[in-house]
């Protein structure tokens, strides 16, 4: 099943690259937990954790209030049983300043029965690998 999980997560990033905002929600569980609490940018949002489709949509609206564009370059996916670890280079353009910003983040996707039930975003590589059950190095 975990190889299927990697493909599901890849489909989400492919949809984001196509600017297809609807397709990922077909893969997200209705009660998905979207957790930004392990990132320094959590302070930019109304709350650090969002639950459910509508809350995730609200989080994206908050993001797009600050940034005119947000792009993700997927640098790698690691299969970790019910988790998939994604290493992502994020690029954005400030809405008001037009200044480019960028960062690398680590996304731990948790899946069950073909649906994403949780997404945790980390700034810290070690914490992300630990959360995915991988220790500090990919297997």
JOCORJO-V840587 format. One line per field, one symbol per residue. psi: psi as a letter, one per 40 degrees, with the letter a starting at -180 (. if undefined). A space follows every 50 residues. Layout:
psi=???
This chain:
psi=dddddddddddddddddefgedddeddhidfihhheeeidedeeidiehh hidddddddddddeddhdihihhheihhhfbeihhhhhhhhihhdddehi iiihihhhhhihfeihdihhhidhdddddddefebeii.
